[in-house]
Amino acid sequence: MDFRFSEEQEQFRDTVRRFARSELAPYYREGDHTKAFPHRQLAAMAELGLTGLRIPEAWGGSLQPCLVSGIAAEEVARADFNCGYFVEQNAFLGELLWRFGSPQLQERYLPGMANGSLVMGIALTEPAVGSDAANLTTRAVREGDVYVLSGEKTSVSFAGAMDACVVFAKTDPRAGARGISAFVVRSEWDGVRRTVLPSIGSKCLLRGTLVLDGVRVPRDHLIGEEGKGFYMIMSGFDYARALIALMCIGCAMQSLEETMQYVKERHAFGRPIAKFEGVQFPIAEDYTLLEAARLLSYRCLWLKDEGLPHTKEASMCKWWAPKLAVEVIHHCLLLHGHYGYVEDMPFDQRLRDVMGLEIGDGTAQIQKIVVARELLGREFLPYR
Ligand SMILES: Cc1cc2nc3c(=O)[nH]c(=O)nc-3n(C[C@H](O)[C@H](O)[C@H](O)COP(=O)(O)OP(=O)(O)OC[C@H]3O[C@@H](n4cnc5c(N)ncnc54)[C@H](O)[C@@H]3O)c2cc1C
């Protein structure tokens, strides 16, 4: 057993941390006020190779081990939680396309994703279907060389800015999860309409709806085989969940480090407040829990890199880390006293931004159902 990152990975962490501190952190608050999509930050991240970590070199990426994408997600989210989405979504969707997409699809979309010129979203959730994703109702009907897509998607991150989107639709409505297929749909195609939903957090990511009104999608924009969409996305989620956990942990650890500095400097009752047990104990407890969640998340990515099962670990990370991060950031806000409640401080934004990923990519309840399924067996699934 070896808990160390390699020297190369440590260097990568240092590089990303320095970059994120100077190029991303100063603009994090701005996005909350302007609600402008962070195109400049995306381009800078692409320049450093952070958008192509799971895209092969042939398409402009560097195809790193998943552990490396975890380091990037953690370090970027320390500086700007929302920019962490670019690492996470590009890693997850990049992998989906290079594993399952046709060569034409790869050539058309992977270079743009890697160089940051193409924003790719993912549309699974619908107005009436979120957790129960296998029951989605968007239809894809084959007509010769095209599929005609009709339906409504919602809660799509990047909706207001995306150039294209991976859309899940039923090619066989009678086949349940086995009837779901995945397509790349371009935002400018006829019949595509998007609206932005005002959100309480991650405002600059322009989460919104996607209406598909008889959109004609060329057959070569089907990803993989018909009917395999649900299985592709579920295995991809196992990866994305560990990255999301590391984003949340990075953001909370940054808050905790800032708080450790503050409590050494702030005095009350004639001494630094860091001397009081009531201040020390939440810091000690939160640090312990963050470190444990971090180890679990990296272990999950390591299992993936080793080609070993990691579904249970991914869901363990995903139910725990966002919840833990919200709690830790809340403690940090309180340890700053009234200053923590001032708008200039980042804590309220971090709380609202991180909270979104308690829901996005599957709620804690759904993750616990997955963990229990893996532990107890499928026959104990609540909906069988
Ligand atoms: C910040 C953010 C980003 C997102 N980005 C995307 C995106 O890019 N693409 C996309 O497609 N979607 C995205 N989503 C949507 C997200 O994946 C869904 O919101 C999520 O899966 C939950 O679905 P729902 O909102 O329909 O809740 P519902 O399924 O209606 O659930 C409502 C509540 O009931 C609980 N519940 C449901 N079923 C059970 C059960 N069997 N047992 C116990 N409790 C249950 C849930 O846990 C939840 O608390 C995003 C959401 C957020 C907040």
The ligand as a Gaussian input file, in Angstrom:
#p B3LYP/6-31G(d) Opt

LIG

0 1
 C      -26.467000      22.297000      -9.718000
 C      -27.160000      21.236000     -10.529000
 C      -26.618000      20.837000     -11.736000
 C      -27.265000      19.876000     -12.514000
 N      -26.754000      19.559000     -13.737000
 C      -27.409000      18.682000     -14.519000
 C      -26.975000      18.431000     -15.858000
 O      -25.987000      18.998000     -16.338000
 N      -27.695000      17.565000     -16.614000
 C      -28.806000      16.922000     -16.146000
 O      -29.404000      16.139000     -16.879000
 N      -29.254000      17.138000     -14.886000
 C      -28.599000      18.015000     -14.064000
 N      -29.072000      18.297000     -12.815000
 C      -30.294000      17.643000     -12.365000
 C      -30.068000      16.587000     -11.299000
 O      -29.312000      15.507000     -11.792000
 C      -31.438000      16.159000     -10.730000
 O      -31.990000      17.306000     -10.138000
 C      -31.315000      15.042000      -9.729000
 O      -30.981000      13.841000     -10.348000
 C      -32.607000      14.852000      -8.917000
 O      -33.723000      14.783000      -9.741000
 P      -35.007000      15.699000      -9.428000
 O      -34.513000      17.092000      -9.236000
 O      -36.008000      15.454000     -10.487000
 O      -35.539000      15.193000      -8.024000
 P      -36.624000      14.055000      -7.774000
 O      -36.237000      12.817000      -8.474000
 O      -37.975000      14.630000      -8.045000
 O      -36.447000      13.843000      -6.209000
 C      -36.987000      14.780000      -5.266000
 C      -36.561000      14.312000      -3.867000
 O      -37.070000      12.987000      -3.637000
 C      -35.995000      12.120000      -3.303000
 N      -36.222000      10.789000      -3.873000
 C      -36.563000      10.469000      -5.137000
 N      -36.647000       9.141000      -5.277000
 C      -36.321000       8.597000      -4.078000
 C      -36.201000       7.270000      -3.565000
 N      -36.422000       6.200000      -4.343000
 N      -35.858000       7.099000      -2.264000
 C      -35.611000       8.182000      -1.476000
 N      -35.692000       9.448000      -1.901000
 C      -36.045000       9.661000      -3.172000
 C      -34.747000      12.758000      -3.914000
 O      -33.576000      12.330000      -3.241000
 C      -35.034000      14.239000      -3.719000
 O      -34.671000      14.649000      -2.419000
 C      -28.463000      19.274000     -12.037000
 C      -28.996000      19.676000     -10.811000
 C      -28.375000      20.653000     -10.073000
 C      -29.007000      21.111000      -8.783000

